[in-house]
Amino acid sequence: MSARGLVKTYPLPSGEVTALGGIDLDVTAGEFVAVVGRSGSGKTTLLNLLAGIDRPTTGEIVVAGTSVHELRGSRLAAWRGRTIGLVFQFFQLLPTLTVAENVMLPMDLCATVPARQRRSRADGLLEQVGILDQAGKLPSALSGGQQQRAAIARALANEPPVLMADEPTGNLDSATSDSVLDLFAQLAADGRTVLMVTHERDVSRHATRHITLGDGLMAGDTAGGNLPEGMLP
Ligand SMILES: Nc1ncnc2c1ncn2[C@@H]1O[C@H](COP(=O)(O)OP(=O)(O)OP(=O)(O)O)[C@@H](O)[C@H]1O
C-alpha cells in the first residue's frame, strides 16, 4: 500500500482547513502499523483516504495494485468491499441480526462467496476469533470484547488483504484490549496489512511500526513495538 503527496482540505465558511498537508507512505503486507498523534493531527482522515471511505483533494493511493484515487462511486465501493476490512471503536454490528448473520453480511453485499458456503465461512471466522459459541446470539447478548471479535470476523468476511481499525480498543478494558490486539498481531503475522489509529500508548506498543502525525504532516516513522518517548501526546 502506498500514498504519494496525499493532501486533504475541507472548505469551511471561515476558510480552508488542511487535514493532511502532503503525506508519503509505503506499507508492506505483514506490517502492523499504529497511526498515532495528537487529536486533530489527521489520523482518521489518513485512514479514511487509504480505505477509500473519503477521497483525497490531491495525491495518489495505490492499494494491492489498484489506483484508489482514480475510483469513484460503485467501483470504489466494490473495491473497498473486497480489499479493506474495517473495524470501528463502537463495533457497528447490526443489532437485529445474529452474530453469524452480521459476519455473512459483507459476503451477501459483495457476492464474493457462493451463498451455500457463507454460513460455514462465517463459522470458520468466528472460530478463528474465538467466539463460535456466540454465533446464534444477538450482539446485545455479547460482552464488548466479544462484540469487537465479531466485528473483526465480519471485517475478514471477504478475505481482504488489508485490515483498518479506528480506535478499535477505545471502548474495551485493558485486558480485553490486549487480547483483541494480539488478534490483530496474528492477522498481520499471517500476511495481512493491519493499520490502526490510536491515541493510547499501551495500545500502540502491540504494533510493529509507528507512524506519528503532527498537524497533518508526517512527524515520525519508527519500526518496533516501543514508541520513543515524546512521540505520543
Ligand atoms: N468533515 C470535516 N470538515 C471539516 N474539517 C474536518 C473534517 N474532518 C476533519 N476535519 C479537520 O481535519 C483535521 C484532522 O482531523 P482528524 O479527525 O483526521 O484528526 P484525528 O487525528 O483523527 O483526531 P482525533 O484523535 O481527535 O480523532 C482537524 O483539524 C479536523 O477538525
Ligand as a Chemical Component Dictionary entry (heavy atoms), coordinates in Angstrom:
data_LIG
# 
_chem_comp.id                   LIG 
_chem_comp.type                 NON-POLYMER 
_chem_comp.pdbx_formal_charge   0 
_chem_comp.three_letter_code    LIG 
# 
loop_
_chem_comp_atom.comp_id 
_chem_comp_atom.atom_id 
_chem_comp_atom.alt_atom_id 
_chem_comp_atom.type_symbol 
_chem_comp_atom.charge 
_chem_comp_atom.model_Cartn_x 
_chem_comp_atom.model_Cartn_y 
_chem_comp_atom.model_Cartn_z 
_chem_comp_atom.pdbx_ordinal 
LIG N1  N1  N 0 -15.506 16.800 7.607  1  
LIG C1  C1  C 0 -14.666 17.745 8.071  2  
LIG N2  N2  N 0 -14.900 19.049 7.852  3  
LIG C2  C2  C 0 -14.038 19.988 8.285  4  
LIG N3  N3  N 0 -12.904 19.720 8.960  5  
LIG C3  C3  C 0 -12.612 18.449 9.210  6  
LIG C4  C4  C 0 -13.471 17.384 8.798  7  
LIG N4  N4  N 0 -12.913 16.192 9.191  8  
LIG C5  C5  C 0 -11.765 16.517 9.825  9  
LIG N5  N5  N 0 -11.585 17.856 9.835  10 
LIG C6  C6  C 0 -10.443 18.574 10.441 11 
LIG O1  O1  O 0 -9.246  17.986 9.951  12 
LIG C7  C7  C 0 -8.277  17.874 10.982 13 
LIG C8  C8  C 0 -7.875  16.407 11.181 14 
LIG O2  O2  O 0 -8.993  15.689 11.705 15 
LIG P1  P1  P 0 -8.924  14.124 12.033 16 
LIG O3  O3  O 0 -10.276 13.725 12.537 17 
LIG O4  O4  O 0 -8.363  13.397 10.879 18 
LIG O5  O5  O 0 -7.861  14.113 13.239 19 
LIG P2  P2  P 0 -7.547  12.943 14.282 20 
LIG O6  O6  O 0 -6.062  12.952 14.464 21 
LIG O7  O7  O 0 -8.163  11.664 13.851 22 
LIG O8  O8  O 0 -8.256  13.486 15.599 23 
LIG P3  P3  P 0 -8.898  12.670 16.857 24 
LIG O9  O9  O 0 -7.755  11.945 17.526 25 
LIG O10 O10 O 0 -9.455  13.756 17.713 26 
LIG O11 O11 O 0 -9.938  11.767 16.302 27 
LIG C9  C9  C 0 -8.892  18.526 12.205 28 
LIG O12 O12 O 0 -8.487  19.871 12.243 29 
LIG C10 C10 C 0 -10.376 18.431 11.948 30 
LIG O13 O13 O 0 -11.062 19.462 12.612 31 
# 
loop_
_chem_comp_bond.comp_id 
_chem_comp_bond.atom_id_1 
_chem_comp_bond.atom_id_2 
_chem_comp_bond.value_order 
_chem_comp_bond.pdbx_ordinal 
LIG N1  C1  SING 1  
LIG C1  N2  SING 2  
LIG C1  C4  DOUB 3  
LIG N2  C2  DOUB 4  
LIG C2  N3  SING 5  
LIG N3  C3  DOUB 6  
LIG C3  C4  SING 7  
LIG C3  N5  SING 8  
LIG C4  N4  SING 9  
LIG N4  C5  DOUB 10 
LIG C5  N5  SING 11 
LIG N5  C6  SING 12 
LIG C6  O1  SING 13 
LIG C6  C10 SING 14 
LIG O1  C7  SING 15 
LIG C7  C8  SING 16 
LIG C7  C9  SING 17 
LIG C8  O2  SING 18 
LIG O2  P1  SING 19 
LIG P1  O3  DOUB 20 
LIG P1  O4  SING 21 
LIG P1  O5  SING 22 
LIG O5  P2  SING 23 
LIG P2  O6  DOUB 24 
LIG P2  O7  SING 25 
LIG P2  O8  SING 26 
LIG O8  P3  SING 27 
LIG P3  O9  DOUB 28 
LIG P3  O10 SING 29 
LIG P3  O11 SING 30 
LIG C9  O12 SING 31 
LIG C9  C10 SING 32 
LIG C10 O13 SING 33 
# 
